[in-house]
């Protein structure tokens, strides 16, 4: 069989034509990649998804399953297009299926709580926090380090109840916004922070009128390198032209055509020792009653 990449040479630069090739060849390239799936992952990238409105979650799951791509999901309890929130009962079967498929899971804070600033003053370390979900969505709050840890732990507990898997002792702060104090506080309660590579910012939260899906795909295929952590979402409210239906599958196929493979953050060299040495000790109560989170307009 002729290799798919031979039938579609790069036009300029090392990978400039690959995005167009992937889109044009469609099923032929998918088949070629399926047949040449490597037995071991020697040049990994680490695809991660943060929760969102979940509208694209079923499609994302189908693509990942079709291409046997393991990912790490960072979950918060966010407002959704359907159901009672991203970690609510409506989505329980979806999460359970992802657990059975062997994906990894980690906290994104329960209330999608954005760090805004460290607060100076006597006593305990405190932070200005602005949740974008939950009963206090849109409010500027003052949280202590234990309160922030409780919010991390609440999401992890819910993930464990939904997936049947113990989440990784990792978290991603909403928006990737942190401080040295926040990171220290989180590590003291068992959570190491995970950001993403510059090239791994897949752009699904950018306005589609300025950043087309074709542009985002081309940029990702050209710039992503082995070892990069990639980040996208399970649906973005503000983007008019959804990213996942147009980009996710050709991105996976195109990266595999470059000899890259996929692994969860459990295997990432920066985190694997932490994951092994700091397993989460989570309570296992009856699953909590989950209400639909509010979303600030």
C-alpha angles and dihedrals in degrees: 000000000000111000112253092229091058090059091055112042123194113265100208133347122015097297105004097122098039097090091055091045093053092049093046100045096046113162095017093060092042090054092047092052093047091053093048098046106149119240093224132031106237099153103038133180121191115229114198133182128203118204121261136154089322093225091126095037096100092051092046091052091051093051093047092049093046092053097035092237117163115210141175118243120207108200136199127167098257133167112270138202089240131025136002102316136302093288095035130112093268089068097037095104091049092054092043090055092050089052091052090051092059102250121149126241137203141169125277090178118273096253097037084248115196118210109227105170147337113254120223122215144096122306129020126009109269136186137202105238130184114193118205093197136039132046093310097047113154095015125121106235138181113228130183120222091259090052091052090048090050089055091050090048094048091060092045092050092051092048090053091051092049102041103030087230128110106242120237117264088250135101140187118217112226109265088008087268114151144138133217089256093051092049091049092049091050093049090051089060093045107269127117118198124243122200126169140252119266089244089043093066095104095193101230091139094054120101109272093216088066101028112040122201090245090055093048092049093049092048093049095048091048099047111030114105135186112286095029121138110223124205133200136142141245090244133332120222097208101048112094097195105048115233104211101059092053104032115025100073097042089045092055092045093046094049091049089050087058090055096258124134137192134250137164124252088257085080098041110122092224093054110023095088091048090048091051095044099042109044112176116253102209130177116243106212125153108292109276124245105263122206128197107270119236119241123208110232 
